[in-house]
Amino acid sequence: MANSAGSHALWSAQAHMPSVLQRRVEIVGGDGAYVTTSTGERLLDATAGLWHANVGHGREELAQAAYDQISRLETYHVFGRFANDAALRLADRVAGYAPFADARVIFGSGGSDAVDTACKLARRHWQLEGKPSKKVILSREYAYHGLHAFGTSIAGLEPNREGYGSDSLVPETARIDSVDIGKVAMTIDRLGASNIAAILAEPVIGTGGVIPPPPGYLEGLQRLAAENEILLIADEVITGFGRTGAMFACERFGLRPDMLLMAKGITSGYAPLGGILVAPRIWERFFSGQQAPVFRHGLTYSGHAMACAVAEANLDILSREDLVSRAAGLEGVLDQALGQARSHDLVQEVRQLGFLAGVELAAAVDADAVADIALERGVILRILRGNTVQISPPFVIDEAEIATIVAALLDSAEEAVAHQRAS
Ligand SMILES: Cc1ncc(COP(=O)(O)O)c(C=O)c1O
């Protein structure tokens, strides 16, 4: 299925380029849970791209929203006293979804921007509180928080941090245990709470292999943050906007973070947009009085009008088609479909929460080969850390298609092992 012959200029992300050039898959169209390639194959998108296409591909309504906005006004910046109407409207709307009262919203272009913004704001908060030593950002082992300087520095996936000449591009960062809250408490003690600004955590670790939190873990993080005057930041770039069957995973776990990060599902990928929701504890001092400090942060495209208009139309679709409830219902369907995988010889473990799952293949199976074979069978799978296959389809997928994904995964694993044995 290699195509895009003749195109050599694009340097792909996270890619071994010599191999990619021989086997690039060029996607040119999409509809619902499917995408099409430049050579005409129609592929079932089991991952919703990079966990982004929640409402599915090819929504005319979102193209129209982009067209309408650009026809009227492409964008206007939100620096100083200026703003644009689309950004103002969207901020009010997403503030209403926050898992805490009276949120304020800072927009950026995607998830990595949201991570940078939140980490800077956490550090700024403690400087203004008169606790200047509180600078360290804690993140979980196996976490993925994008690849800007802060995201790279706090990555829990070692390969993403290595090779830049120092352990952390931003100096004050450290990892906490991903599953054992007792060990987290020990790390906080060792580093000293007076040095720690924030804990940044994905409610369900995504790229690190789909790791749902053990019972009590997230609640434990919330307790430790409160006891030690540490800010809690929920990275809901994957889990936000319905993926766990609630608007935000924080609702599902009863979490009230100080900041919440969003991207991907806010537009379902129809425009690059991310942002953070900020709780009053942080924003209040910036919003009142002549002496109010300025948060010196922002991008030309913070609150880009076209992206915000698309986000609003995307949220209209989520609500009109009741897609968050649909995702909640599909959790059970996926769970059932994965039953066969749980008892399969070639599967080490199945992990699922909401409408996302990771199927960890047995160590003997070459997961990359499985994804390649599945692609030939018409299903896009993606390999995460730990020989784990990502399943996170668009919310518009149906039961039969979910069964197709699981069957393609297991059949491809069997075929991969047969090839391994034969060679
Ligand atoms: C949990 C999480 N945070 C942050 C990011 C970074 O987002 P982006 O790639 O939009 O910069 C990602 C991307 O996959 C993510 O999964």
The ligand as a Tripos MOL2 file, in Angstrom:
@<TRIPOS>MOLECULE
LIG
   16    16     1     0     0
SMALL
NO_CHARGES

@<TRIPOS>ATOM
      1 C1         -2.0800   13.5380   26.3980 C.3       1 LIG1
      2 C2         -1.5020   14.3990   25.3270 C.ar      1 LIG1
      3 N1         -1.0530   15.6280   25.6560 N.ar      1 LIG1
      4 C3         -0.5340   16.4480   24.7300 C.ar      1 LIG1
      5 C4         -0.4260   16.0590   23.4200 C.ar      1 LIG1
      6 C5          0.1760   16.9770   22.4040 C.3       1 LIG1
      7 O1         -0.7820   17.4470   21.5140 O.3       1 LIG1
      8 P1         -0.3690   18.0110   20.0810 P.3       1 LIG1
      9 O2          0.1790   16.8710   19.3180 O.co2     1 LIG1
     10 O3         -1.6750   18.5570   19.5570 O.co2     1 LIG1
     11 O4          0.6150   19.0990   20.2950 O.co2     1 LIG1
     12 C6         -0.8830   14.7960   23.0270 C.ar      1 LIG1
     13 C7         -0.8070   14.3440   21.6330 C.2       1 LIG1
     14 O5         -1.0540   13.2170   21.2920 O.2       1 LIG1
     15 C8         -1.4180   13.9400   24.0210 C.ar      1 LIG1
     16 O6         -1.8190   12.7070   23.7160 O.3       1 LIG1
@<TRIPOS>BOND
     1     1     2 1
     2     2     3 ar
     3     2    15 ar
     4     3     4 ar
     5     4     5 ar
     6     5     6 1
     7     5    12 ar
     8     6     7 1
     9     7     8 1
    10     8     9 2
    11     8    10 1
    12     8    11 1
    13    12    13 1
    14    12    15 ar
    15    13    14 2
    16    15    16 1
@<TRIPOS>SUBSTRUCTURE
     1 LIG1         1 GROUP 0 **** ****
